[in-house]
Amino acid sequence: MAREPDRPPSSSGPDREPETDSSPETGTASRPNCSREESAGEDRDGGGERDADGTRAAVQRRLEALVRENRVTIAVVFPIVGAVTLVGSAEGVLPDPLAYNPLLILFGTLVMRSPLVVALLPRVDRRAVAFLGVLTAYTYAIELVGVQTGWPYGAFEYGIRLGPMIGGDVPLALPLFFVPLVLNAYLLTLLALRERVGRAAPRLLAAIAAVVAVDLVLDPAAVAIGFWTYVPPGSYYGVPASNYWGWLLSGTVAVVLVDLAFDRAALLERVRACEFALDDLVSFVLLWGAINVLYGNWIPAGVAGLFCLGLLRTDRYDLATVRTALPTGWSRR
């Protein structure tokens, strides 16, 4: 069983490292738990604030319970079914009503994103909404420019409709596809850097590198199943080098905006306390890693494997975690 990560208390300084919460009986750190962290937050509030935020806290607890009780379904079953469905669509195995069905794609994406959304909700304030709104606008703008001019990613076009399209060129749900990838890369970086997380240069550079690495996995698989194509095809499984220069630009802007959006100490406290905060990244690795394996894209599959190592470095994924994430009764079988 992996060492269980520390659950930090709230800190006032942005770079203060949380202390370990140890059990008096065992002296070991307790497993992160969203509900415990939120309960501690409620205890710190005044009575009036507790009453005002009571409904929100109750809804938050229900959402967390829903995600926690269905972790394996969300983070494992959905991406595996998604990989099989998308490959079946690309290979002409599925009938037309099911092949590349945009509603199924959007629904599956929303479900797999739910752990990330629920984990971050308590840390979304006006500041976060403002910066994430700017990131959303930037996401649409850079994609429109990319489709219409070929800059900065290289000339490409969508092969299927990923739901409603803006001007017939860009998916309306584009932020749902892109922004969580940046958030996952950023959160993984915060946990992996540990004591170096307070230093801006290592934090931002590592997060930007992680975002580019995400696309080293994503783009070859997306090209393989016909989501989009590059004209002419590039040397990296059909993806040109220009695409990654474009992702370096987009990733830099996105990471800086995300870094500005949140109180880093509070965000780190929340992510360390919430056991499913990175489950969306697990889904990403399983979905796009599996597609790359099925098409023999071994370098992207290897990069997906590196993300697995990064997740293991967070000390929150092991066999015991899988057993506790199973629906009630399954772990006893």
Rosetta silent file (secondary structure, phi, psi, omega in degrees, C-alpha in Angstrom):
SEQUENCE: MAREPDRPPSSSGPDREPETDSSPETGTASRPNCSREESAGEDRDGGGERDADGTRAAVQRRLEALVRENRVTIAVVFPIVGAVTLVGSAEGVLPDPLAYNPLLILFGTLVMRSPLVVALLPRVDRRAVAFLGVLTAYTYAIELVGVQTGWPYGAFEYGIRLGPMIGGDVPLALPLFFVPLVLNAYLLTLLALRERVGRAAPRLLAAIAAVVAVDLVLDPAAVAIGFWTYVPPGSYYGVPASNYWGWLLSGTVAVVLVDLAFDRAALLERVRACEFALDDLVSFVLLWGAINVLYGNWIPAGVAGLFCLGLLRTDRYDLATVRTALPTGWSRR
SCORE:     score description
SCORE:     0.000 S_00000001
   1 L     0.000  135.482 -176.668    0.000    0.000    0.000 S_00000001
   2 L   -71.266  154.307  175.019    1.361    3.421   -0.940 S_00000001
   3 L   -62.003  132.506 -177.512    2.248    6.021    1.636 S_00000001
   4 L   -81.192  134.334 -175.640   -0.833    8.113    2.249 S_00000001
   5 L   -69.623  157.046 -179.762   -0.362   11.809    1.483 S_00000001
   6 L   -69.498  146.376  173.421   -0.462   14.519    4.084 S_00000001
   7 L  -107.007  109.251 -173.036   -3.662   16.421    4.727 S_00000001
   8 L   -83.723  151.060  169.220   -2.660   20.036    5.314 S_00000001
   9 L   -80.329  172.580  178.606   -4.401   22.600    7.456 S_00000001
  10 L   -68.550  145.155  178.095   -5.283   25.990    6.095 S_00000001
  11 L  -128.119  151.712 -177.926   -2.359   28.389    5.720 S_00000001
  12 L   -90.977  -27.823 -179.440   -2.277   32.134    5.377 S_00000001
  13 L   -89.148  146.906 -176.975    0.868   32.450    3.252 S_00000001
  14 L   -68.768  -21.611 -174.947    0.793   31.463   -0.420 S_00000001
  15 L  -113.945    8.619 -178.347    3.951   29.384   -0.191 S_00000001
  16 L   -72.259  131.007  179.015    3.560   27.811    3.225 S_00000001
  17 L   -85.328  131.271 -177.988    3.841   24.019    3.123 S_00000001
  18 L   -66.594  156.374  178.260    1.113   22.194    5.064 S_00000001
  19 L   -93.918  162.471 -179.272    1.953   19.991    8.019 S_00000001
  20 L   -78.745  135.513  174.650    1.219   16.307    8.348 S_00000001
  21 L   -96.781  105.151 -173.449   -1.982   15.261   10.104 S_00000001
  22 E  -104.059  147.627  176.337   -0.935   12.148   11.978 S_00000001
  23 L   -77.535  133.140 -179.165   -3.032    9.623   13.779 S_00000001
  24 L   -65.806  -24.307 -179.246   -2.215    9.487   17.500 S_00000001
  25 L   -80.243  -40.526 -172.114   -2.547    5.697   17.420 S_00000001
  26 L  -110.988  -22.959 -176.945   -0.373    4.964   14.395 S_00000001
  27 L    75.657    9.488 -178.742    1.581    8.141   13.743 S_00000001
  28 L  -103.143  155.624 -179.069    0.778    7.823   10.044 S_00000001
  29 E   -71.541  145.449  179.438   -0.816   10.426    7.798 S_00000001
  30 L   -83.162  151.223 -179.530   -4.508   10.060    7.124 S_00000001
  31 L   -67.289  139.153 -178.509   -5.855    9.456    3.625 S_00000001
  32 L   -60.534  142.305 -178.933   -7.067   12.663    1.944 S_00000001
  33 L  -149.287  121.982 -176.983  -10.786   13.173    2.131 S_00000001
  34 H   -58.300  -43.279 -174.742  -12.777   16.065    0.667 S_00000001
  35 H   -63.437  -39.032  178.509  -15.479   15.923    3.298 S_00000001
  36 H   -63.288  -42.512 -178.688  -13.004   16.215    6.156 S_00000001
  37 H   -64.611  -41.505 -179.961  -11.381   19.237    4.548 S_00000001
  38 H   -69.628  -36.101  177.994  -14.722   20.942    3.986 S_00000001
  39 H   -63.678  -40.183  177.302  -15.873   20.165    7.525 S_00000001
  40 H   -62.328  -38.077  178.966  -12.729   21.782    8.861 S_00000001
  41 H   -64.010  -39.223  179.222  -13.489   24.791    6.698 S_00000001
  42 H   -66.653  -37.678 -179.613  -16.981   25.054    8.151 S_00000001
  43 H   -65.245  -28.588 -179.143  -15.608   24.899   11.685 S_00000001
  44 H   -78.373  -20.312 -178.168  -13.344   27.844   10.942 S_00000001
  45 L   -77.090  158.699  172.811  -16.238   30.011    9.729 S_00000001
  46 L   -74.280  166.543 -177.268  -18.359   32.179   11.976 S_00000001
  47 H   -60.228  -42.176 -179.851  -21.888   31.125   12.805 S_00000001
  48 H   -63.474  -41.216  179.516  -23.497   33.567   10.374 S_00000001
  49 H   -67.230  -36.732  177.822  -21.280   32.448    7.507 S_00000001
  50 H   -61.277  -43.461 -179.814  -22.003   28.806    8.304 S_00000001
  51 H   -65.015  -42.561 -177.660  -25.725   29.465    8.064 S_00000001
  52 H   -66.507  -34.488 -176.576  -25.346   31.417    4.822 S_00000001
  53 L   -97.614    6.570 -175.932  -23.165   28.734    3.236 S_00000001
  54 H   -59.072  -44.622 -178.549  -25.074   25.791    4.651 S_00000001
  55 H   -64.649  -44.246  179.353  -26.962   24.992    1.458 S_00000001
  56 H   -61.660  -42.682  179.753  -23.853   25.241   -0.687 S_00000001
  57 H   -63.647  -38.783  179.774  -21.913   23.010    1.723 S_00000001
  58 H   -65.657  -43.257  177.920  -24.728   20.439    1.708 S_00000001
  59 H   -63.169  -41.660  179.051  -24.819   20.368   -2.094 S_00000001
  60 H   -60.360  -43.405  179.485  -21.031   20.087   -2.167 S_00000001
  61 H   -63.737  -38.788  178.805  -21.109   17.105    0.197 S_00000001
  62 H   -66.330  -42.098  178.072  -23.731   15.375   -1.931 S_00000001
  63 H   -63.210  -42.513  178.947  -21.728   15.903   -5.097 S_00000001
  64 H   -63.015  -41.341  178.865  -18.596   14.595   -3.412 S_00000001
  65 H   -63.403  -39.883  179.915  -20.455   11.533   -2.162 S_00000001
  66 H   -63.117  -44.893  178.911  -21.808   10.881   -5.659 S_00000001
  67 H   -66.311  -45.665 -176.716  -18.353   11.057   -7.202 S_00000001
  68 H   -61.424  -40.129 -177.744  -16.744    9.032   -4.418 S_00000001
  69 H   -73.484  -14.630 -177.017  -19.309    6.236   -4.657 S_00000001
  70 L  -125.195   28.559 -174.345  -18.832    5.971   -8.434 S_00000001
  71 H   -59.536  -45.637 -178.192  -15.107    6.566   -8.838 S_00000001
  72 H   -65.072  -42.521  178.365  -14.358    3.352  -10.728 S_00000001
  73 H   -60.385  -44.745 -176.599  -17.311    3.857  -13.071 S_00000001
  74 H   -72.348  -49.296 -170.162  -16.312    7.459  -13.793 S_00000001
  75 H   -89.783  -15.990 -177.462  -12.528    7.152  -13.964 S_00000001
  76 H  -120.854  -54.229 -175.308  -12.145    3.633  -15.381 S_00000001
  77 H   -65.621  -47.201 -177.701  -15.314    2.291  -16.999 S_00000001
  78 H   -60.181  -48.433  179.278  -16.237    5.454  -18.900 S_00000001
  79 H   -65.784  -34.668  178.307  -12.830    5.969  -20.558 S_00000001
  80 H   -67.168  -45.434  176.349  -12.528    2.299  -21.501 S_00000001
  81 H   -62.414  -39.691  178.345  -16.012    2.282  -23.023 S_00000001
  82 H   -61.581  -43.560  179.350  -15.160    5.599  -24.704 S_00000001
  83 H   -61.827  -45.216  179.480  -11.972    4.187  -26.240 S_00000001
  84 H   -63.361  -42.355 -178.657  -13.818    1.141  -27.592 S_00000001
  85 H   -65.834  -43.681 -178.466  -16.652    3.309  -28.943 S_00000001
  86 H   -68.742  -41.126  177.104  -14.347    5.807  -30.658 S_00000001
  87 H   -66.527  -39.587  176.691  -12.167    3.125  -32.221 S_00000001
  88 H   -62.810  -36.391  176.284  -15.303    1.282  -33.317 S_00000001
  89 H   -65.507  -45.650 -178.331  -16.551    4.498  -34.902 S_00000001
  90 H   -64.654  -33.048 -177.080  -13.251    5.076  -36.710 S_00000001
  91 L   -91.829    3.080  176.703  -13.165    1.501  -37.999 S_00000001
  92 L    75.565   19.652 -178.962  -16.781    1.548  -39.203 S_00000001
  93 L   -82.376  -37.794 -178.835  -17.936   -1.085  -36.727 S_00000001
  94 L   -81.923  144.718  176.113  -20.630    1.000  -35.041 S_00000001
  95 L   -68.439  162.407 -175.180  -23.821    1.914  -36.933 S_00000001
  96 L   -53.112  -42.559 -178.821  -24.409    5.540  -37.923 S_00000001
  97 L   -61.587  -24.745 -177.415  -26.639    6.562  -34.986 S_00000001
  98 L  -101.953  -29.678 -176.094  -23.867    5.582  -32.565 S_00000001
  99 L   -64.951  125.200  179.252  -20.713    6.269  -34.553 S_00000001
 100 L    50.907   34.321 -179.473  -19.138    9.568  -33.478 S_00000001
 101 L   -64.833  115.778 -174.884  -22.413   10.489  -31.790 S_00000001
 102 H   -63.631  -33.128  178.868  -21.758   14.036  -30.496 S_00000001
 103 H   -66.023  -40.827  177.560  -24.231   13.709  -27.628 S_00000001
 104 H   -66.024  -39.317  179.240  -22.497   10.558  -26.385 S_00000001
 105 H   -63.221  -46.295 -179.262  -19.096   12.230  -26.729 S_00000001
 106 H   -67.047  -41.401  179.747  -20.216   15.290  -24.772 S_00000001
 107 H   -63.147  -47.249  179.700  -21.994   13.223  -22.116 S_00000001
 108 H   -61.272  -40.219  179.041  -18.986   10.961  -21.615 S_00000001
 109 H   -64.267  -43.655  179.048  -16.670   13.962  -21.413 S_00000001
 110 H   -61.014  -42.840 -179.997  -18.873   15.678  -18.828 S_00000001
 111 H   -63.388  -45.611 -178.663  -18.985   12.558  -16.673 S_00000001
 112 H   -68.663  -26.442  177.311  -15.204   12.099  -16.775 S_00000001
 113 H   -78.894  -16.933 -171.070  -14.676   15.787  -15.971 S_00000001
 114 H   -58.177  -39.629  177.732  -17.005   15.639  -12.940 S_00000001
 115 H   -60.720  -40.279  179.248  -14.374   14.675  -10.313 S_00000001
 116 H   -64.060  -45.807 -178.808  -12.220   17.643  -11.308 S_00000001
 117 H   -62.503  -47.927 -178.701  -15.168   20.048  -11.269 S_00000001
 118 H   -64.287  -38.190  179.906  -16.475   18.834   -7.915 S_00000001
 119 H   -65.168  -37.915 -174.773  -12.994   18.930   -6.394 S_00000001
 120 H   -89.167  -16.488 -175.965  -12.343   22.523   -7.476 S_00000001
 121 H   -49.677  -45.081 -178.663  -15.788   24.023   -6.815 S_00000001
 122 H   -65.069  -15.589 -179.612  -15.007   25.134   -3.231 S_00000001
 123 H  -104.230    7.316  178.368  -12.008   27.089   -4.528 S_00000001
 124 L   -91.997  107.977  176.411  -13.848   28.858   -7.357 S_00000001
 125 L  -117.274 -168.570 -177.670  -14.435   32.471   -6.349 S_00000001
 126 H   -61.583  -39.118  177.991  -14.880   35.685   -8.346 S_00000001
 127 H   -61.379  -45.438  179.868  -11.173   35.874   -9.067 S_00000001
 128 H   -64.147  -42.710  178.984  -11.133   32.316  -10.408 S_00000001
 129 H   -60.440  -41.078 -178.876  -14.246   32.930  -12.519 S_00000001
 130 H   -63.411  -50.507 -177.513  -12.664   36.049  -14.027 S_00000001
 131 H   -70.328  -36.640  176.712   -9.377   34.408  -15.021 S_00000001
 132 H   -69.409  -30.403  174.180  -11.034   31.199  -16.206 S_00000001
 133 H   -64.780  -41.830  176.245  -13.426   33.342  -18.257 S_00000001
 134 H   -62.924  -41.342  178.267  -10.426   34.996  -19.918 S_00000001
 135 H   -62.875  -40.071  178.237   -8.953   31.539  -20.560 S_00000001
 136 H   -62.416  -45.869  178.322  -12.228   30.384  -22.119 S_00000001
 137 H   -62.131  -41.787  178.511  -12.308   33.405  -24.441 S_00000001
 138 H   -62.394  -39.448 -179.856   -8.654   32.838  -25.342 S_00000001
 139 H   -59.565  -46.989  177.014   -9.400   29.166  -26.094 S_00000001
 140 H   -63.042  -45.503 -173.938  -12.075   30.097  -28.626 S_00000001
 141 H   -62.874  -48.704 -176.261   -9.982   32.878  -30.155 S_00000001
 142 H   -67.802  -31.688  178.919   -6.788   30.873  -30.701 S_00000001
 143 H   -72.545  -40.622  176.172   -8.735   27.936  -32.125 S_00000001
 144 H   -60.754  -44.637  177.535  -10.651   30.139  -34.569 S_00000001
 145 H   -61.862  -42.479 -178.532   -7.397   31.710  -35.725 S_00000001
 146 H   -62.819  -44.356 -179.449   -5.825   28.254  -36.001 S_00000001
 147 H   -67.901  -39.367 -173.921   -8.608   26.779  -38.124 S_00000001
 148 H   -83.606  -27.861 -175.911   -8.880   29.789  -40.420 S_00000001
 149 H  -117.595  -17.622 -175.362   -5.197   30.653  -40.866 S_00000001
 150 L    84.759   -1.626  177.618   -3.207   27.559  -39.927 S_00000001
 151 L  -109.610  136.907    8.250   -1.337   29.519  -37.247 S_00000001
 152 L  -101.360    2.279 -171.360   -0.029   28.568  -34.709 S_00000001
 153 L   -89.244  -17.753 -168.933   -0.782   24.830  -34.917 S_00000001
 154 L   103.887  159.222 -177.259   -0.429   24.219  -38.637 S_00000001
 155 L   -66.282  123.999  178.763   -3.194   23.737  -41.190 S_00000001
 156 E  -149.531  164.111  176.207   -5.850   21.391  -39.822 S_00000001
 157 E  -148.815  148.297  178.871   -9.566   20.723  -40.030 S_00000001
 158 E   -72.808  136.321  179.225  -12.071   18.841  -37.915 S_00000001
 159 L   -90.665  -21.272  178.668  -13.098   15.499  -39.357 S_00000001
 160 L  -136.415  167.123  177.374  -16.254   15.143  -37.262 S_00000001
 161 L   -93.232  115.235  178.324  -18.664   17.428  -35.449 S_00000001
 162 L   -91.077   60.194 -175.432  -17.939   17.458  -31.722 S_00000001
 163 L    89.433 -166.614  178.342  -21.355   18.852  -30.927 S_00000001
 164 L   -57.299  141.442 -177.776  -22.567   22.296  -32.076 S_00000001
 165 E  -113.901  138.502  176.003  -19.915   24.194  -34.043 S_00000001
 166 E   -81.996  116.397 -178.796  -19.234   27.950  -33.964 S_00000001
 167 L    62.843   17.384 -178.623  -19.299   29.170  -37.550 S_00000001
 168 L    74.615    4.978 -173.820  -18.986   25.561  -38.631 S_00000001
 169 L  -115.217  -38.260 -171.071  -15.315   25.629  -37.602 S_00000001
 170 E  -126.461  133.471  179.109  -14.873   25.329  -33.833 S_00000001
 171 E   -62.335  135.845  176.254  -16.764   23.145  -31.314 S_00000001
 172 L   -60.855  -32.213 -177.602  -18.926   25.126  -28.906 S_00000001
 173 L   -87.480   15.843 -176.864  -17.755   22.743  -26.163 S_00000001
 174 H   -51.850  -45.813  178.983  -14.074   23.451  -26.880 S_00000001
 175 H   -59.479  -32.578  177.650  -13.353   24.831  -23.355 S_00000001
 176 H   -63.476  -32.479  179.417  -14.783   21.611  -21.900 S_00000001
 177 H   -81.289  -38.560 -170.144  -12.174   19.693  -23.893 S_00000001
 178 H   -93.461  -50.356 -172.498   -9.180   22.003  -23.400 S_00000001
 179 H   -57.943  -44.268  178.033   -9.368   23.851  -20.062 S_00000001
 180 H   -61.599  -29.682  176.685   -9.565   20.688  -17.880 S_00000001
 181 H   -62.056  -41.219  178.533   -6.439   19.363  -19.606 S_00000001
 182 H   -67.204  -44.276  179.584   -4.575   22.457  -18.434 S_00000001
 183 H   -61.239  -43.166  178.655   -6.044   22.198  -14.930 S_00000001
 184 H   -60.924  -45.567  179.507   -5.063   18.520  -14.680 S_00000001
 185 H   -61.994  -41.234 -179.028   -1.505   19.268  -15.781 S_00000001
 186 H   -67.038  -45.129 -179.075   -1.278   22.159  -13.319 S_00000001
 187 H   -65.612  -41.219  177.154   -2.669   20.194  -10.367 S_00000001
 188 H   -60.763  -39.641  178.228   -0.379   17.242  -11.056 S_00000001
 189 H   -62.929  -43.530  179.690    2.549   19.665  -11.119 S_00000001
 190 H   -57.985  -42.570 -178.216    1.561   21.175   -7.771 S_00000001
 191 H   -75.642  -38.568 -175.499    1.539   17.751   -6.136 S_00000001
 192 H   -71.740  -33.263 -176.956    4.620   16.374   -7.896 S_00000001
 193 H   -73.402  -25.373  178.791    6.878   19.355   -7.139 S_00000001
 194 H    54.080 -114.706 -173.079    6.206   19.122   -3.407 S_00000001
 195 H   -68.369  -15.459 -179.684    8.585   21.477   -1.558 S_00000001
 196 H   -90.658    3.150 -173.881    9.497   23.344   -4.777 S_00000001
 197 L   -65.485  -24.574 -178.717    5.898   24.320   -5.509 S_00000001
 198 L   -76.878   -9.980 -179.529    6.358   27.791   -4.021 S_00000001
 199 L   -92.084  123.776 -171.525    8.964   28.769   -6.611 S_00000001
 200 H   -62.535  -47.031 -174.327    7.342   30.349   -9.677 S_00000001
 201 H   -61.106  -53.065  177.724    9.856   29.302  -12.344 S_00000001
 202 H   -60.391  -39.499 -177.682    9.864   25.532  -11.615 S_00000001
 203 H   -63.875  -50.274 -176.903    6.105   25.517  -11.101 S_00000001
 204 H   -69.587  -42.991 -179.406    5.201   27.317  -14.330 S_00000001
 205 H   -64.595  -41.137  179.251    7.807   25.583  -16.500 S_00000001
 206 H   -66.070  -40.143  179.700    6.827   22.148  -15.214 S_00000001
 207 H   -66.561  -40.673  178.060    3.120   22.852  -15.748 S_00000001
 208 H   -63.778  -43.542  177.308    3.724   24.119  -19.301 S_00000001
 209 H   -60.773  -39.089  179.285    5.812   21.023  -20.073 S_00000001
 210 H   -65.865  -38.039  177.923    3.000   18.857  -18.680 S_00000001
 211 H   -63.896  -44.608  178.389    0.429   20.599  -20.922 S_00000001
 212 H   -63.823  -39.564  177.977    2.586   19.979  -24.016 S_00000001
 213 H   -63.000  -35.095  175.284    3.065   16.364  -22.903 S_00000001
 214 H   -56.282  -43.085 -179.114   -0.718   16.024  -22.671 S_00000001
 215 H   -75.171  -22.730  172.591   -0.927   16.856  -26.365 S_00000001
 216 H   -61.927  -26.736  176.126    1.866   14.411  -27.178 S_00000001
 217 H   -87.912  -45.390 -171.086   -0.676   11.821  -26.036 S_00000001
 218 H   -69.481  -52.803 -169.763   -3.876   13.449  -27.291 S_00000001
 219 H   -62.606  -46.247  178.256   -3.155   14.577  -30.841 S_00000001
 220 H   -58.996  -39.186  178.666   -1.814   11.319  -32.335 S_00000001
 221 H   -68.598  -40.657  179.561   -4.796    9.414  -30.945 S_00000001
 222 H   -64.486  -39.185  176.648   -7.260   12.068  -32.130 S_00000001
 223 H   -65.457  -40.365 -177.997   -5.765   11.970  -35.624 S_00000001
 224 H   -61.591  -35.650 -177.734   -5.908    8.159  -35.615 S_00000001
 225 L   -97.154    5.139  172.636   -9.658    8.119  -34.920 S_00000001
 226 L    85.431   16.492  177.266  -10.427   10.977  -37.316 S_00000001
 227 L   -61.798  -44.148  175.438  -11.247   13.782  -34.896 S_00000001
 228 E  -153.329  163.612  179.975   -9.106   16.134  -37.001 S_00000001
 229 E  -134.936  150.485  176.994   -6.438   15.953  -39.689 S_00000001
 230 E  -104.855  141.572 -178.560   -3.398   18.045  -40.587 S_00000001
 231 L  -125.056  110.884   -4.403   -2.655   19.124  -44.155 S_00000001
 232 L   -77.587  164.455  177.904   -0.072   17.936  -44.933 S_00000001
 233 L   -62.055  148.242  179.175    0.261   15.229  -42.275 S_00000001
 234 E   -90.775  175.577 -175.196    3.172   15.617  -39.905 S_00000001
 235 L   -82.295  -16.316 -179.508    5.952   13.188  -39.061 S_00000001
 236 E   -96.548   83.052 -179.862    4.764   12.496  -35.492 S_00000001
 237 L    52.884   40.368  178.187    1.931   10.052  -36.163 S_00000001
 238 E    90.190   -1.584 -177.166    0.371   12.513  -38.582 S_00000001
 239 E  -106.678  126.826  179.640    0.940   15.553  -36.340 S_00000001
 240 L   -77.644  158.381  178.395    3.351   18.315  -37.506 S_00000001
 241 H   -61.851  -30.374 -179.299    5.953   19.913  -35.241 S_00000001
 242 H   -59.097  -30.349  179.252    4.166   23.260  -35.680 S_00000001
 243 H   -60.950  -37.224 -176.942    1.284   21.901  -33.604 S_00000001
 244 H   -79.875  -26.662  168.929    3.531   21.583  -30.593 S_00000001
 245 H   -65.412  -38.494  176.359    4.934   25.073  -31.002 S_00000001
 246 H   -64.758  -42.028  178.507    1.303   26.174  -30.979 S_00000001
 247 H   -68.020  -30.331  175.727    0.609   24.158  -27.834 S_00000001
 248 H   -63.227  -42.189  176.972    3.691   25.684  -26.224 S_00000001
 249 H   -65.936  -52.765 -178.877    2.179   29.112  -26.849 S_00000001
 250 H   -61.811  -41.500 -179.307   -1.341   28.135  -25.790 S_00000001
 251 H   -64.648  -37.886  178.945   -0.078   26.166  -22.823 S_00000001
 252 H   -63.515  -48.395  178.785    2.021   29.069  -21.565 S_00000001
 253 H   -61.605  -45.245 -176.778   -0.905   31.492  -21.684 S_00000001
 254 H   -64.675  -43.987 -178.467   -3.277   28.940  -20.149 S_00000001
 255 H   -65.077  -42.037  178.715   -0.937   27.947  -17.306 S_00000001
 256 H   -61.700  -42.359  179.535   -0.246   31.571  -16.372 S_00000001
 257 H   -65.373  -41.461  177.866   -3.983   32.310  -16.272 S_00000001
 258 H   -65.519  -40.271  179.329   -4.688   29.242  -14.136 S_00000001
 259 H   -62.687  -34.218  178.433   -1.826   30.154  -11.803 S_00000001
 260 H   -80.133  -21.349 -172.121   -3.360   33.610  -11.372 S_00000001
 261 H   -72.281  -31.600 -171.006   -6.901   32.282  -10.990 S_00000001
 262 L  -119.103  152.014  165.686   -6.514   30.512   -7.658 S_00000001
 263 L   -71.278  112.187 -169.760   -5.060   31.120   -4.230 S_00000001
 264 H   -62.984  -40.835  179.762   -2.295   28.552   -4.569 S_00000001
 265 H   -62.229  -44.619  179.694   -2.095   27.612   -0.873 S_00000001
 266 H   -67.404  -38.673  179.148   -5.864   27.054   -0.677 S_00000001
 267 H   -65.600  -44.596  179.956   -5.884   25.157   -3.978 S_00000001
 268 H   -63.914  -39.629  176.433   -3.024   22.923   -2.906 S_00000001
 269 H   -59.870  -44.893 -178.144   -4.738   22.262    0.419 S_00000001
 270 H   -65.113  -45.792 -177.241   -7.928   21.296   -1.386 S_00000001
 271 H   -66.601  -38.959  177.840   -6.226   19.021   -3.927 S_00000001
 272 H   -67.458  -30.967 -177.902   -4.195   17.285   -1.242 S_00000001
 273 H   -84.023  -21.950 -174.177   -7.308   16.757    0.841 S_00000001
 274 L   -99.892  113.864 -171.812   -9.544   15.544   -2.006 S_00000001
 275 L   -69.419  -21.167 -177.478   -8.779   11.976   -2.998 S_00000001
 276 L  -107.419   14.106 -174.936  -10.455   12.138   -6.425 S_00000001
 277 L   -60.757  -28.299 -178.655   -9.129   15.531   -7.571 S_00000001
 278 L  -105.650   13.443 -179.510   -6.930   13.917  -10.253 S_00000001
 279 H   -63.572  -29.066  176.986   -9.364   11.209  -11.384 S_00000001
 280 H   -64.624  -34.085  176.056  -10.044   13.149  -14.598 S_00000001
 281 H   -68.897  -35.337  174.142   -6.359   12.762  -15.459 S_00000001
 282 H   -59.570  -45.649  178.018   -6.703    9.030  -14.825 S_00000001
 283 H   -59.233  -43.517  179.662   -9.585    8.997  -17.324 S_00000001
 284 H   -59.717  -47.412 -178.696   -7.461   10.897  -19.852 S_00000001
 285 H   -61.962  -43.430 -179.099   -4.573    8.446  -19.562 S_00000001
 286 H   -67.309  -45.568 -176.775   -6.847    5.432  -19.925 S_00000001
 287 H   -64.921  -59.946 -173.160   -8.888    6.825  -22.840 S_00000001
 288 H   -80.255  -28.212  173.456   -6.183    8.292  -25.047 S_00000001
 289 H   -64.614  -42.706  179.649   -3.451    5.911  -23.908 S_00000001
 290 H   -64.171  -42.345  179.102   -5.627    2.942  -24.868 S_00000001
 291 H   -62.358  -42.579  177.762   -6.408    4.433  -28.304 S_00000001
 292 H   -61.733  -41.238  178.330   -2.702    5.005  -28.936 S_00000001
 293 H   -63.094  -44.742 -178.534   -1.926    1.416  -27.954 S_00000001
 294 H   -62.553  -28.897  179.281   -4.661    0.054  -30.236 S_00000001
 295 L   -99.553    7.407  177.153   -3.207    1.990  -33.189 S_00000001
 296 L    70.666   26.276  176.162    0.395    1.159  -32.367 S_00000001
 297 L   -87.624   82.987 -166.628    1.345    4.744  -31.455 S_00000001
 298 H   -75.062  -33.113  177.837    4.003    3.620  -29.017 S_00000001
 299 H   -66.143  -50.076  175.222    5.680    6.931  -28.211 S_00000001
 300 H   -58.259  -37.346  177.588    2.381    8.609  -27.212 S_00000001
 301 H   -63.905  -37.075  177.117    1.493    5.464  -25.261 S_00000001
 302 H   -65.989  -38.377  177.128    4.841    5.751  -23.473 S_00000001
 303 H   -64.820  -38.398  175.237    4.146    9.389  -22.581 S_00000001
 304 H   -60.279  -37.339  176.302    0.796    8.255  -21.161 S_00000001
 305 H   -63.099  -35.888  177.032    2.783    5.791  -19.074 S_00000001
 306 H   -64.581  -35.771  175.524    4.884    8.670  -17.742 S_00000001
 307 H   -64.924  -34.584  175.558    1.695   10.362  -16.586 S_00000001
 308 H   -60.745  -42.323  177.812    0.878    7.151  -14.730 S_00000001
 309 H   -63.248  -39.968  176.972    4.208    7.448  -12.928 S_00000001
 310 H   -61.431  -40.323  177.979    3.406   11.068  -12.106 S_00000001
 311 H   -65.507  -38.673  177.634    0.072   10.009  -10.637 S_00000001
 312 H   -65.154  -31.881  179.733    1.798    7.354   -8.550 S_00000001
 313 H   -65.005  -22.359  178.378    4.193   10.022   -7.286 S_00000001
 314 L   -75.164   -8.566  176.000    1.230   11.784   -5.695 S_00000001
 315 L    62.885   30.616  178.752    0.908    8.763   -3.351 S_00000001
 316 L  -123.373   -1.896 -179.939   -2.862    8.540   -3.726 S_00000001
 317 L  -120.215  116.263  176.133   -3.320    5.721   -6.250 S_00000001
 318 L  -155.835 -177.897 -177.940   -2.720    2.120   -5.191 S_00000001
 319 H   -62.812  -35.969  178.478   -4.642   -1.156   -4.896 S_00000001
 320 H   -63.450  -37.166  177.811   -6.162   -0.062   -1.599 S_00000001
 321 H   -62.791  -42.573  179.763   -7.467    3.080   -3.320 S_00000001
 322 H   -62.352  -42.995 -179.362   -9.103    0.974   -6.034 S_00000001
 323 H   -63.698  -42.196 -178.827  -10.766   -1.262   -3.436 S_00000001
 324 H   -72.683  -20.656  179.856  -12.142    1.663   -1.449 S_00000001
 325 H   -83.264  -14.341  179.925  -13.390    3.311   -4.654 S_00000001
 326 L   -68.106  151.483  177.184  -15.474    0.300   -5.620 S_00000001
 327 L   -56.030  154.515 -177.221  -19.235    0.473   -4.971 S_00000001
 328 L   -52.786  127.744  178.709  -20.332   -0.708   -1.527 S_00000001
 329 L   100.266  -30.269 -178.663  -19.996   -4.469   -1.236 S_00000001
 330 H   -64.777  -41.357 -176.016  -17.683   -4.957   -4.228 S_00000001
 331 H   -66.248  -13.289 -179.790  -14.504   -4.638   -2.153 S_00000001
 332 H   -92.031   -7.226 -176.547  -15.680   -7.557    0.036 S_00000001
 333 L   -82.951    0.000    0.000  -15.995   -9.970   -2.865 S_00000001
